[in-house]
C-alpha cells in the first residue's frame, strides 16, 4: 500500500522538521513544496492502517508539524489499469506534482492518458480530495506549459492544483551582530 502525506508546518520550522524526518527510519522520501502544503512525503506500508498509525505516531509528534492529510493510492489493478505500465510519482526536488479532479467515471481514462505522455514521470490514482496525482519532473517554468497545454486538454479533467517541490536551502547567515537587515 502506498500513500502520499501532505504536511503543513509552523512558520520557521522547515529545517528542524526536515532534520527530524530524515532521522526517522521508516521515512525515506520527503520534499519541501511551494503551494497549499509545505512538505510532501511518500509513505509505504503493508496496509493503510499501518501507514496511518505511522503518521500519527511519528509525524504528528514532530515539533513544528501543524497538520497532515494522508491520500492513499488506489492500486492500479483495483482501478482497472491492467497491463498499463504506471509508475507512481517519485518524490524529487524541482518537480511539479499536479493534483487532478476528474469528471465522474473519467479518472481511469485520464490516468491512462497521463501514463502515455512522455512529459509525465509518474501517475497515481488517489482516494481523497483529488482523484489523480501526476509528477512532471521539470521546474515550474517548464511544467506550467505542459499542465496548461496538455493536462488540461485531456477530456474529463475538471481542475488541477499543483505543488512545486524545491531543493530547500536554509542559507548561511552572513551577518555579524552589527549588520543591518536589508
C-alpha positions as CSV (number, residue, x, y, z in Angstrom):
1,X,0.0,0.0,0.0
2,X,1.3,3.4,-0.9
3,X,0.1,6.9,0.2
4,X,1.2,10.5,-0.1
5,X,1.2,12.5,3.1
6,X,0.8,16.3,2.9
7,X,2.3,18.2,5.8
8,X,1.7,21.8,7.0
9,X,4.4,23.1,9.3
10,X,4.7,26.2,11.6
11,X,6.5,29.2,10.1
12,X,10.2,29.0,10.6
13,X,10.4,25.3,11.3
14,X,11.3,23.8,7.9
15,X,14.9,22.9,8.8
16,X,14.1,21.3,12.1
17,X,11.1,19.3,10.7
18,X,13.2,18.1,7.8
19,X,16.1,17.1,10.1
20,X,13.7,15.1,12.3
21,X,12.0,13.4,9.3
22,X,15.4,12.5,7.9
23,X,16.3,10.7,11.1
24,X,13.1,8.6,11.1
25,X,13.9,5.0,10.0
26,X,10.7,4.5,8.0
27,X,10.7,7.8,6.2
28,X,12.8,7.8,3.0
29,X,11.3,10.4,0.7
30,X,10.1,13.9,1.7
31,X,10.4,17.2,-0.2
32,X,9.6,20.8,0.7
33,X,6.9,22.3,-1.6
34,X,5.6,25.6,-2.6
35,X,1.8,25.6,-2.7
36,X,-1.1,24.6,-0.4
37,X,1.2,22.3,1.7
38,X,4.7,22.7,3.0
39,X,6.0,19.1,2.6
40,X,5.1,16.1,0.5
41,X,6.0,12.7,1.9
42,X,5.8,9.3,0.2
43,X,4.7,6.5,2.6
44,X,4.6,2.8,2.1
45,X,3.2,0.1,4.4
46,X,1.5,-3.2,4.4
47,X,-1.9,-1.6,4.9
48,X,-3.4,1.8,5.1
49,X,-3.9,1.2,8.8
50,X,-0.1,0.8,9.2
51,X,0.6,4.0,7.3
52,X,-2.0,5.9,9.2
53,X,-0.6,4.7,12.6
54,X,2.9,5.6,11.5
55,X,1.8,9.1,10.5
56,X,0.0,9.6,13.8
57,X,2.9,8.1,15.9
58,X,5.9,9.5,14.1
59,X,5.0,12.6,12.0
60,X,2.4,14.2,14.3
61,X,4.9,14.1,17.2
62,X,7.4,16.3,15.4
63,X,7.6,19.8,16.9
64,X,6.5,22.2,14.1
65,X,4.1,19.9,12.4
66,X,0.7,21.6,12.4
67,X,-1.5,19.4,10.1
68,X,-1.3,16.4,7.9
69,X,-3.5,14.8,5.3
70,X,-2.9,11.2,4.0
71,X,-4.1,10.4,0.5
72,X,-4.0,6.6,-0.2
73,X,-3.0,5.4,-3.6
74,X,-5.6,3.2,-5.3
75,X,-3.8,0.1,-6.5
76,X,-3.7,0.1,-10.4
77,X,-5.4,-3.3,-10.6
78,X,-8.2,-2.1,-8.4
79,X,-8.8,0.9,-10.6
80,X,-8.9,-1.1,-13.8
81,X,-5.4,-0.2,-15.1
82,X,-4.5,-3.7,-16.2
83,X,-1.4,-4.1,-18.4
84,X,-0.5,-0.5,-18.3
85,X,2.9,0.5,-17.0
86,X,2.1,3.1,-14.4
87,X,5.0,4.3,-12.2
88,X,3.9,6.1,-9.1
89,X,5.1,9.7,-8.7
90,X,8.6,9.9,-7.2
91,X,9.4,12.5,-4.6
92,X,12.0,14.7,-6.2
93,X,13.2,18.3,-5.8
94,X,12.4,20.7,-8.6
95,X,9.4,18.8,-9.8
96,X,5.7,19.6,-10.1
97,X,3.0,17.5,-8.5
98,X,-0.2,18.0,-10.4
99,X,-3.4,17.1,-8.5
100,X,-6.3,16.5,-10.8
101,X,-10.0,16.5,-10.2
102,X,-11.7,14.2,-12.7
103,X,-15.3,14.1,-14.0
104,X,-17.3,11.2,-12.8
105,X,-16.1,7.9,-14.3
106,X,-13.1,9.5,-16.0
107,X,-10.2,9.0,-13.5
108,X,-9.0,5.8,-15.2
109,X,-9.2,7.3,-18.7
110,X,-7.2,10.3,-17.5
111,X,-4.7,8.1,-15.7
112,X,-4.2,6.1,-18.9
113,X,-3.7,9.3,-20.9
114,X,-1.2,10.7,-18.5
115,X,0.7,7.4,-18.3
116,X,1.2,7.6,-22.1
117,X,2.6,11.1,-22.0
118,X,6.4,11.4,-22.3
119,X,6.4,14.5,-20.1
120,X,4.7,12.7,-17.2
121,X,7.1,10.9,-14.8
122,X,4.5,9.2,-12.6
123,X,0.8,8.8,-12.1
124,X,-1.3,7.6,-9.1
125,X,-5.0,7.4,-8.6
126,X,-5.8,8.7,-5.2
127,X,-8.6,8.4,-2.7
128,X,-9.5,11.8,-1.2
129,X,-9.9,15.4,-2.4
130,X,-8.1,14.9,-5.6
131,X,-8.6,11.9,-8.0
132,X,-5.1,11.8,-9.6
133,X,-1.6,12.8,-8.8
134,X,0.8,13.2,-11.7
135,X,4.5,14.2,-11.5
136,X,6.2,16.3,-14.0
137,X,9.9,16.2,-13.1
138,X,10.6,19.6,-14.5
139,X,10.9,23.0,-12.9
140,X,7.7,25.1,-12.7
141,X,8.8,27.3,-15.6
142,X,8.7,24.3,-17.9
143,X,5.9,22.3,-16.3
144,X,3.3,25.1,-16.3
145,X,3.1,24.9,-20.1
146,X,2.7,21.1,-20.0
147,X,-0.1,21.5,-17.4
148,X,-1.9,24.2,-19.3
149,X,-1.5,22.8,-22.8
150,X,-1.6,19.1,-22.4
151,X,-3.0,18.1,-19.0
152,X,-5.9,20.5,-19.1
153,X,-6.7,19.3,-22.7
154,X,-7.4,15.7,-21.5
155,X,-11.2,15.0,-21.7
156,X,-12.6,14.7,-18.2
157,X,-10.1,17.0,-16.4
158,X,-12.2,19.4,-14.3
159,X,-9.5,21.2,-12.4
160,X,-5.9,21.0,-11.2
161,X,-3.8,22.2,-8.3
162,X,0.0,22.0,-8.3
163,X,2.6,21.6,-5.6
164,X,6.1,22.6,-6.7
165,X,8.9,20.8,-4.9
166,X,12.0,22.8,-4.1
167,X,15.6,22.0,-3.1
168,X,15.4,23.6,0.3
169,X,18.5,25.7,1.2
170,X,18.4,27.1,4.7
171,X,21.0,29.6,3.7
172,X,24.0,30.7,5.7
173,X,23.8,33.7,7.9
174,X,26.4,36.0,6.7
175,X,26.0,38.9,9.1
176,X,27.6,39.8,12.3
177,X,25.7,41.3,15.2
178,X,26.2,44.8,14.0
179,X,25.0,44.3,10.4
180,X,21.7,45.9,9.3
181,X,19.0,43.7,7.8
182,X,18.3,44.6,4.2
